[in-house]
Amino acid sequence: MKAIRRFTVRAVLPENLSALEEIAANLRWSWHEPTRELFARISPDLWQQVRHDPIALLGAVEPSRLQELAGDQGYVDWANHIRDDLRSYLGEPRWYQSLGSDAPQTIAYFSPEFGIAATLPQYSGGLGILAGDHLKAASDLGVPLVAAGLFYRSGYFSQAISPDGWQLESYPVLDPDGLPLSVLRNPDGSPVQISLALPDGVLHARVWQAAVGRVTLLLLDTDIPDNEERLRSVTDRLYGGGGEHRLLQELLLGVGGVRAVKAWTELTGAPPAEVFHTNEGHAGFLGLERISDLIGEGLTFDQALQVVRAGTVFTTHTPVPAGIDRFDRALVQRYFSTSLLPGVSADEVLPLGAEDYPGGSPDVFNMAVMGLRLGQHANGVSQLHGDVSRHMFNGLYPGFDPQEVPIDSVTNGVHAPTWTDPMLRALALERLGTEDTTHADWGNASAVTDLDLWGVRNRMREQLVQDARRRLEAAWAEQNPGGISPAWMDDLLDPNVLTIGFARRVPTYKRLTLMLHDPDRLRRILTDPERPVQFVIAGKSHPADDEGKRLIQKLVQFASENDIRQRMVFLPDYDIGMAQLLYPGTDVWLNNPLRPLEACGTSGMKAALNGALNLSILDGWWNEFYDGENGWAIPSADAAGDGAERDALEAEAMYDLIEHQIAPRFYDRDADGVPAAWVARIRHTLATLSSPLSAERMVREYVERLYLPAAGYESRLTTDDYAGARSLADWKTRVKAAWPGVAVAHVDAGGLDAVPQVGDELHVRALVQLNGLSPDDVEVQVVYGRSQEGDELVDVHRQALTVDTSVPGTHDASVAHEFVGTVRLAWAGSFGYTVRVVPVNPYLLTPAELGLVTTAS
Ligand SMILES: *Cc1c(COP(=O)(O)O)cnc(C)c1O
């Protein structure tokens, strides 16, 4: 019998254990090991069963056990101590509090998904986990972040694998009452309600709040009686429906999210948010809600746009065009032709997402393009991805080189306390005096010996093997109710065998099945009598992606063959809980995407934080961190003729590395059974990567390189009743209108001998028509570099020319202006130059921002 409805009854705790309730209500328990130990002590078995969920534990534990603990003064003191520790964590000054008063006092962070703990499955993969790690690190650093997202009734989906290897999805409905969430309420106790005027009815949402350490996460939920039936399902699933459903979710996330943040700041007395950060373009509509607010304060659309741009940070996450949300333009038009955003008309919205560049589609509204137009501060998520993004969006900045496209990069990081195995943290604490593994002195081989490191690595592998067996037994039991599992399942995997891990979502570019390229060779690798290798694999395919499901099937079928089934397993239902044991338990973390389609990739970072070595294509983060000692690089066959050849070459290279480099080193043991050369790499990995791969490093970078500048730019535009915004909007209008008439009329150069030598000076003089603009509105630059075939410049340098006031007539705007300057020839060989004009203004971050440039022809 299935229940039609389900709810959770919270336990009544004995009074002297009330601290447990306070502690369970803050998700800090998800990364704070001492808190987890406190809960585990209540009932270690139950703690396992409820998958480390304090609220479920308190709901399930026998009242008599609670009574017993209430009588145990030692336990009561321990609980109170943890509660006091939580309170001081929440209140004490941390890193951010040392930054001074210019630092923004509230930063709003938007994301369509948040992966914080296995018990709050509001994520599908990397983007969500990153958002969760961002909040946790922000909390640790004291960054005053408030986050906005959606509460999906069924989260993403839960994965099972059919006997013939096909992915089966199910959508267990979550009960918010059983989660660490509370309703955001007005002072009179009524729930705060967010409403959006849609073309045929009003969409209402309630707001759940989750405490992630010091950070509040607001999640909007449309499954409330006030909504018409069809609107209740807007937040049913993460990435569930297509077109219109998705648009509704994104309107709610962006517009509704800003409204929720405003309600929250007003209710809590927190200062209004100054900086808005959108994690990928899905939340991009947030800028429109802010524009609407500013119009309400008397600004025009263009003036408001300047303010919003200045204070908005847009992080792009995908170099795959299919990963970008693109809506039917007509649909967007329909939704903005309502009173959804007072003062903002559809005609003003549509150009923001228009693909009005070569190759763009006129019928499409592109969320990433809008992200760049509404956010002055943009970044990719690794150095390589920054570069790829600058190329990808170059069309928005015609005439500029890709290097000039205003997209920076901040390489992702991962939250070390969440992702470092407690055994490794305990080792650091015991031997290095700190459980902060990202700052521990791993190089100190007398404090932490090779044997220590190897011992802990062995235990983590053992733990993974046990967990994998448990999961596969459970999956088997699910499919064969009442049956007895076959004996070979009892010794699936081997705790002493070199273990390669591979887990990720399954879009084609990640090439889940590359390892199957030469099945016989893989078989030999797995079953090598002296140096066997085992693979632990996991991953979910998007429910609508049958191609991805076929890849999973291919892998599962291969892995079920008799001779290898104990060496290769596919674990169903990849999630945070599995990942926390998987990364530490693997010796080698494999990643073989098609370069450069992996924007960053974070699973390999999590593996590295646990001393696993990476074996990866030089893509994403690995491209900037691989140093020859911390793992292995699979060379990418960029020059291959076609995809198949490329796969073949890269797969062969991967097999070669496993056979000739990895396995021999792993099995080369000293008298103590320790693989010294391997452990040296583990030590090197921990010592050099833990800190730069941490989310703490990442969030500091966001603060210093993006949030602080964004707050500064925005505040300069808003002071004196938005004087800056008004003048910037006027200036842009003026510059855009005049630009078609701006021209480099003539360029002269002199000063060189017949045979120029290094050190000689080139005197450049350019005659420029400014069409009514003043010389202060522009910068005239000589652009020079090595000149190549086709006159393409490389190693480009730019130098500003100055107005030559000695020439009569220069100040008469109807006449062309003379600009002059000198370039020193700094290298021998080919030299080329040109002259160009770009708009400049102190409120612009870079001259490329307006996409206006005029070059000498
Ligand atoms: C880290 C993580 C991911 C993302 O890993 P990538 O390497 O970016 O693909 C996905 N799912 C889970 C559960 C994770 O922990």
The ligand as an ORCA input file, in Angstrom:
! r2SCAN-3c Opt
* xyz 0 1
  C      31.725     17.105     -7.479
  C      30.500     16.446     -7.917
  C      30.067     16.564     -9.245
  C      30.815     17.375    -10.262
  O      31.974     16.733    -10.701
  P      32.637     17.122    -12.096
  O      34.023     16.657    -12.017
  O      32.561     18.606    -12.196
  O      31.850     16.443    -13.145
  C      28.905     15.922     -9.610
  N      28.187     15.204     -8.722
  C      28.578     15.054     -7.449
  C      27.747     14.255     -6.514
  C      29.743     15.683     -7.002
  O      30.100     15.557     -5.726
*
